[in-house]
Amino acid sequence: MLTLLSLMVITGVCLFLALRKKKPIFLAVPFLSIFAYFLVQIILVPAPFMETVKFIFSLR
């Protein structure tokens, strides 16, 4: 729940900054933070990294 709230706050702040300062680069920050979150969650799996990635992408 805390993760969801923090991602929502990051998105809101970045959207506000992108509209206020007229710099679209701020819109990439929420996507990068979500990608970083997923990467950390994959790294926390006790199996080897590449094996975990192959398992995730082999799911249907």
N, CA, C and O atoms as CSV, one atom per row, in Angstrom:
chain,resi,resn,atom,element,x,y,z
A,1,MET,N,N,0.820,-1.186,0.000
A,1,MET,CA,C,0.000,0.000,0.000
A,1,MET,C,C,0.868,1.255,0.000
A,1,MET,O,O,0.574,2.234,-0.687
A,2,LEU,N,N,1.946,1.205,0.787
A,2,LEU,CA,C,2.858,2.344,0.850
A,2,LEU,C,C,3.540,2.564,-0.505
A,2,LEU,O,O,3.791,3.701,-0.905
A,3,THR,N,N,3.830,1.479,-1.193
A,3,THR,CA,C,4.456,1.581,-2.512
A,3,THR,C,C,3.507,2.258,-3.498
A,3,THR,O,O,3.916,3.131,-4.263
A,4,LEU,N,N,2.255,1.856,-3.475
A,4,LEU,CA,C,1.261,2.461,-4.370
A,4,LEU,C,C,1.113,3.952,-4.087
A,4,LEU,O,O,1.064,4.761,-5.014
A,5,LEU,N,N,1.042,4.308,-2.834
A,5,LEU,CA,C,0.905,5.723,-2.482
A,5,LEU,C,C,2.136,6.531,-2.898
A,5,LEU,O,O,2.013,7.654,-3.386
A,6,SER,N,N,3.312,5.957,-2.704
A,6,SER,CA,C,4.521,6.683,-3.091
A,6,SER,C,C,4.604,6.843,-4.605
A,6,SER,O,O,5.030,7.893,-5.087
A,7,LEU,N,N,4.204,5.822,-5.363
A,7,LEU,CA,C,4.202,5.947,-6.822
A,7,LEU,C,C,3.171,6.977,-7.282
A,7,LEU,O,O,3.401,7.698,-8.252
A,8,MET,N,N,2.036,7.044,-6.587
A,8,MET,CA,C,1.023,8.048,-6.931
A,8,MET,C,C,1.520,9.460,-6.620
A,8,MET,O,O,1.255,10.390,-7.382
A,9,VAL,N,N,2.230,9.625,-5.522
A,9,VAL,CA,C,2.785,10.936,-5.173
A,9,VAL,C,C,3.846,11.340,-6.190
A,9,VAL,O,O,3.869,12.484,-6.644
A,10,ILE,N,N,4.724,10.402,-6.548
A,10,ILE,CA,C,5.754,10.696,-7.555
A,10,ILE,C,C,5.105,11.113,-8.869
A,10,ILE,O,O,5.544,12.072,-9.503
A,11,THR,N,N,4.065,10.398,-9.278
A,11,THR,CA,C,3.370,10.724,-10.524
A,11,THR,C,C,2.720,12.095,-10.446
A,11,THR,O,O,2.821,12.884,-11.385
A,12,GLY,N,N,2.060,12.384,-9.346
A,12,GLY,CA,C,1.416,13.683,-9.188
A,12,GLY,C,C,2.404,14.836,-9.201
A,12,GLY,O,O,2.172,15.850,-9.860
A,13,VAL,N,N,3.491,14.688,-8.486
A,13,VAL,CA,C,4.500,15.746,-8.435
A,13,VAL,C,C,5.132,15.952,-9.815
A,13,VAL,O,O,5.332,17.086,-10.250
A,14,CYS,N,N,5.440,14.856,-10.492
A,14,CYS,CA,C,6.051,14.971,-11.818
A,14,CYS,C,C,5.089,15.572,-12.832
A,14,CYS,O,O,5.507,16.346,-13.692
A,15,LEU,N,N,3.817,15.231,-12.747
A,15,LEU,CA,C,2.825,15.821,-13.637
A,15,LEU,C,C,2.701,17.320,-13.378
A,15,LEU,O,O,2.633,18.112,-14.318
A,16,PHE,N,N,2.671,17.701,-12.121
A,16,PHE,CA,C,2.608,19.111,-11.764
A,16,PHE,C,C,3.832,19.862,-12.287
A,16,PHE,O,O,3.705,20.947,-12.855
A,17,LEU,N,N,5.024,19.277,-12.092
A,17,LEU,CA,C,6.250,19.937,-12.555
A,17,LEU,C,C,6.301,20.021,-14.078
A,17,LEU,O,O,6.753,21.024,-14.630
A,18,ALA,N,N,5.839,18.974,-14.756
A,18,ALA,CA,C,5.860,18.970,-16.221
A,18,ALA,C,C,4.941,20.055,-16.775
A,18,ALA,O,O,5.288,20.732,-17.742
A,19,LEU,N,N,3.786,20.217,-16.170
A,19,LEU,CA,C,2.862,21.249,-16.641
A,19,LEU,C,C,3.317,22.646,-16.233
A,19,LEU,O,O,3.139,23.604,-16.984
A,20,ARG,N,N,3.896,22.760,-15.059
A,20,ARG,CA,C,4.298,24.066,-14.533
A,20,ARG,C,C,5.534,24.614,-15.251
A,20,ARG,O,O,5.574,25.783,-15.638
A,21,LYS,N,N,6.546,23.744,-15.424
A,21,LYS,CA,C,7.811,24.182,-16.012
A,21,LYS,C,C,7.881,23.937,-17.517
A,21,LYS,O,O,8.843,24.342,-18.171
A,22,LYS,N,N,6.858,23.271,-18.069
A,22,LYS,CA,C,6.775,22.962,-19.492
A,22,LYS,C,C,7.987,22.159,-19.984
A,22,LYS,O,O,8.535,22.421,-21.054
A,23,LYS,N,N,8.382,21.186,-19.177
A,23,LYS,CA,C,9.475,20.287,-19.549
A,23,LYS,C,C,8.945,18.856,-19.519
A,23,LYS,O,O,8.675,18.317,-18.446
A,24,PRO,N,N,8.796,18.244,-20.680
A,24,PRO,CA,C,8.206,16.900,-20.731
A,24,PRO,C,C,9.101,15.797,-20.147
A,24,PRO,O,O,8.646,14.667,-19.973
A,25,ILE,N,N,10.344,16.107,-19.850
A,25,ILE,CA,C,11.238,15.093,-19.287
A,25,ILE,C,C,10.729,14.622,-17.921
A,25,ILE,O,O,11.013,13.498,-17.508
A,26,PHE,N,N,9.991,15.463,-17.231
A,26,PHE,CA,C,9.434,15.069,-15.930
A,26,PHE,C,C,8.415,13.938,-16.065
A,26,PHE,O,O,8.166,13.216,-15.100
A,27,LEU,N,N,7.827,13.777,-17.241
A,27,LEU,CA,C,6.843,12.721,-17.446
A,27,LEU,C,C,7.490,11.337,-17.533
A,27,LEU,O,O,6.798,10.326,-17.414
A,28,ALA,N,N,8.805,11.282,-17.739
A,28,ALA,CA,C,9.510,10.004,-17.790
A,28,ALA,C,C,9.825,9.467,-16.392
A,28,ALA,O,O,10.047,8.267,-16.230
A,29,VAL,N,N,9.847,10.322,-15.404
A,29,VAL,CA,C,10.225,9.910,-14.049
A,29,VAL,C,C,9.290,8.852,-13.465
A,29,VAL,O,O,9.786,7.889,-12.880
A,30,PRO,N,N,7.963,8.974,-13.590
A,30,PRO,CA,C,7.108,7.903,-13.046
A,30,PRO,C,C,7.363,6.543,-13.694
A,30,PRO,O,O,7.344,5.518,-13.012
A,31,PHE,N,N,7.602,6.530,-15.011
A,31,PHE,CA,C,7.897,5.266,-15.685
A,31,PHE,C,C,9.215,4.676,-15.207
A,31,PHE,O,O,9.328,3.464,-15.022
A,32,LEU,N,N,10.205,5.527,-15.009
A,32,LEU,CA,C,11.495,5.049,-14.509
A,32,LEU,C,C,11.382,4.532,-13.074
A,32,LEU,O,O,12.034,3.552,-12.714
A,33,SER,N,N,10.565,5.179,-12.263
A,33,SER,CA,C,10.414,4.722,-10.884
A,33,SER,C,C,9.677,3.380,-10.829
A,33,SER,O,O,10.016,2.528,-10.008
A,34,ILE,N,N,8.679,3.182,-11.685
A,34,ILE,CA,C,7.976,1.890,-11.734
A,34,ILE,C,C,8.922,0.803,-12.227
A,34,ILE,O,O,8.922,-0.307,-11.694
A,35,PHE,N,N,9.733,1.113,-13.248
A,35,PHE,CA,C,10.720,0.156,-13.753
A,35,PHE,C,C,11.722,-0.210,-12.660
A,35,PHE,O,O,12.070,-1.380,-12.503
A,36,ALA,N,N,12.183,0.780,-11.910
A,36,ALA,CA,C,13.127,0.517,-10.818
A,36,ALA,C,C,12.493,-0.354,-9.738
A,36,ALA,O,O,13.149,-1.238,-9.187
A,37,TYR,N,N,11.220,-0.108,-9.436
A,37,TYR,CA,C,10.516,-0.917,-8.446
A,37,TYR,C,C,10.440,-2.382,-8.894
A,37,TYR,O,O,10.724,-3.285,-8.107
A,38,PHE,N,N,10.061,-2.616,-10.145
A,38,PHE,CA,C,9.988,-3.987,-10.650
A,38,PHE,C,C,11.357,-4.641,-10.668
A,38,PHE,O,O,11.478,-5.828,-10.365
A,39,LEU,N,N,12.385,-3.890,-11.017
A,39,LEU,CA,C,13.742,-4.436,-11.034
A,39,LEU,C,C,14.175,-4.854,-9.626
A,39,LEU,O,O,14.781,-5.911,-9.454
A,40,VAL,N,N,13.869,-4.039,-8.632
A,40,VAL,CA,C,14.206,-4.385,-7.244
A,40,VAL,C,C,13.449,-5.635,-6.812
A,40,VAL,O,O,14.015,-6.500,-6.145
A,41,GLN,N,N,12.179,-5.737,-7.186
A,41,GLN,CA,C,11.395,-6.916,-6.816
A,41,GLN,C,C,11.944,-8.183,-7.474
A,41,GLN,O,O,11.923,-9.248,-6.857
A,42,ILE,N,N,12.426,-8.093,-8.689
A,42,ILE,CA,C,13.033,-9.246,-9.358
A,42,ILE,C,C,14.335,-9.618,-8.680
A,42,ILE,O,O,14.631,-10.800,-8.507
A,43,ILE,N,N,15.112,-8.627,-8.295
A,43,ILE,CA,C,16.398,-8.900,-7.634
A,43,ILE,C,C,16.182,-9.564,-6.279
A,43,ILE,O,O,17.020,-10.357,-5.851
A,44,LEU,N,N,15.087,-9.263,-5.596
A,44,LEU,CA,C,14.824,-9.844,-4.281
A,44,LEU,C,C,14.451,-11.326,-4.327
A,44,LEU,O,O,14.444,-11.989,-3.290
A,45,VAL,N,N,14.140,-11.852,-5.511
A,45,VAL,CA,C,13.817,-13.279,-5.637
A,45,VAL,C,C,15.095,-14.067,-5.406
A,45,VAL,O,O,16.136,-13.710,-5.958
A,46,PRO,N,N,15.051,-15.134,-4.605
A,46,PRO,CA,C,16.279,-15.857,-4.260
A,46,PRO,C,C,16.890,-16.657,-5.415
A,46,PRO,O,O,18.028,-17.111,-5.291
A,47,ALA,N,N,16.188,-16.845,-6.517
A,47,ALA,CA,C,16.735,-17.565,-7.669
A,47,ALA,C,C,17.702,-16.649,-8.427
A,47,ALA,O,O,17.678,-15.432,-8.238
A,48,PRO,N,N,18.546,-17.223,-9.277
A,48,PRO,CA,C,19.441,-16.381,-10.087
A,48,PRO,C,C,18.646,-15.402,-10.960
A,48,PRO,O,O,17.528,-15.692,-11.387
A,49,PHE,N,N,19.246,-14.249,-11.209
A,49,PHE,CA,C,18.545,-13.157,-11.880
A,49,PHE,C,C,18.043,-13.550,-13.265
A,49,PHE,O,O,16.861,-13.374,-13.564
A,50,MET,N,N,18.913,-14.074,-14.107
A,50,MET,CA,C,18.511,-14.399,-15.482
A,50,MET,C,C,17.463,-15.509,-15.503
A,50,MET,O,O,16.561,-15.496,-16.340
A,51,GLU,N,N,17.580,-16.457,-14.595
A,51,GLU,CA,C,16.585,-17.534,-14.516
A,51,GLU,C,C,15.213,-16.965,-14.132
A,51,GLU,O,O,14.186,-17.395,-14.658
A,52,THR,N,N,15.209,-16.013,-13.228
A,52,THR,CA,C,13.962,-15.381,-12.812
A,52,THR,C,C,13.341,-14.604,-13.971
A,52,THR,O,O,12.132,-14.680,-14.189
A,53,VAL,N,N,14.154,-13.863,-14.711
A,53,VAL,CA,C,13.653,-13.096,-15.846
A,53,VAL,C,C,13.092,-14.038,-16.912
A,53,VAL,O,O,12.031,-13.765,-17.474
A,54,LYS,N,N,13.783,-15.131,-17.195
A,54,LYS,CA,C,13.294,-16.094,-18.171
A,54,LYS,C,C,11.967,-16.702,-17.709
A,54,LYS,O,O,11.064,-16.908,-18.520
A,55,PHE,N,N,11.850,-16.986,-16.426
A,55,PHE,CA,C,10.608,-17.532,-15.871
A,55,PHE,C,C,9.459,-16.533,-16.027
A,55,PHE,O,O,8.357,-16.914,-16.424
A,56,ILE,N,N,9.708,-15.264,-15.720
A,56,ILE,CA,C,8.662,-14.255,-15.806
A,56,ILE,C,C,8.167,-14.122,-17.242
A,56,ILE,O,O,6.960,-14.057,-17.476
A,57,PHE,N,N,9.078,-14.081,-18.198
A,57,PHE,CA,C,8.678,-13.907,-19.599
A,57,PHE,C,C,8.161,-15.179,-20.244
A,57,PHE,O,O,7.587,-15.127,-21.332
A,58,SER,N,N,8.352,-16.325,-19.593
A,58,SER,CA,C,7.821,-17.559,-20.160
A,58,SER,C,C,6.379,-17.825,-19.682
A,58,SER,O,O,5.723,-18.735,-20.190
A,59,LEU,N,N,5.891,-17.052,-18.725
A,59,LEU,CA,C,4.524,-17.210,-18.258
A,59,LEU,C,C,3.538,-16.764,-19.328
A,59,LEU,O,O,3.804,-15.818,-20.069
A,60,ARG,N,N,2.419,-17.436,-19.405
A,60,ARG,CA,C,1.419,-17.058,-20.420
A,60,ARG,C,C,0.162,-16.602,-19.761
A,60,ARG,O,O,-0.798,-16.243,-20.444
